[in-house]
Amino acid sequence: MFKRKKKNSFELKINITNRNELDELLETIQKDIAVLKDDFDKLDQFKLTFDLE
């Protein structure tokens, strides 16, 4: 279903038979993107510093 093309992109091929399936898929993708964005925001806030002596 997913195929990596470049470092920050991918190709998605799907077969949709009706509008409801498309709406459900888009809703799921939007939720997944929101969760990923939240995860990346949390990671961005999580910073470690090391002092090696």
C-alpha positions as CSV (number, residue, x, y, z in Angstrom):
1,M,0.0,0.0,0.0
2,F,2.8,2.4,0.9
3,K,5.9,2.9,-1.2
4,R,8.8,5.1,-0.1
5,K,10.1,7.4,-2.9
6,K,12.3,9.9,-1.3
7,K,13.4,10.8,2.2
8,N,10.3,12.8,3.2
9,S,7.7,11.5,0.8
10,F,5.8,8.4,0.0
11,E,3.3,7.1,-2.7
12,L,-0.1,5.9,-1.6
13,K,-2.2,3.8,-4.0
14,I,-5.7,3.0,-3.0
15,N,-8.9,1.7,-4.7
16,I,-12.1,3.5,-3.5
17,T,-15.4,2.1,-4.6
18,N,-17.7,4.7,-3.1
19,R,-17.7,8.2,-1.5
20,N,-18.2,6.9,2.0
21,E,-15.0,4.9,1.9
22,L,-13.1,8.0,0.7
23,D,-14.6,10.1,3.4
24,E,-13.7,7.5,6.1
25,L,-10.2,7.2,4.7
26,L,-9.6,11.0,4.7
27,E,-10.9,11.3,8.2
28,T,-8.6,8.5,9.4
29,I,-5.6,10.1,7.6
30,Q,-6.4,13.5,9.2
31,K,-6.6,11.9,12.7
32,D,-3.3,10.1,12.1
33,I,-1.6,13.3,11.0
34,A,-2.8,15.1,14.0
35,V,-1.5,12.4,16.3
36,L,1.9,12.4,14.6
37,K,2.1,16.1,14.8
38,D,1.4,16.0,18.5
39,D,4.0,13.2,18.9
40,F,6.6,15.3,17.1
41,D,5.7,18.4,19.2
42,K,6.2,16.3,22.4
43,L,9.6,15.0,21.1
44,D,10.6,18.6,20.2
45,Q,9.9,19.6,23.8
46,F,11.9,16.7,25.2
47,K,15.5,17.7,25.1
48,L,18.4,16.1,26.9
49,T,21.8,17.7,27.6
50,F,24.9,15.8,28.6
51,D,27.9,17.2,30.4
52,L,30.7,14.8,30.1
53,E,33.8,15.6,32.2
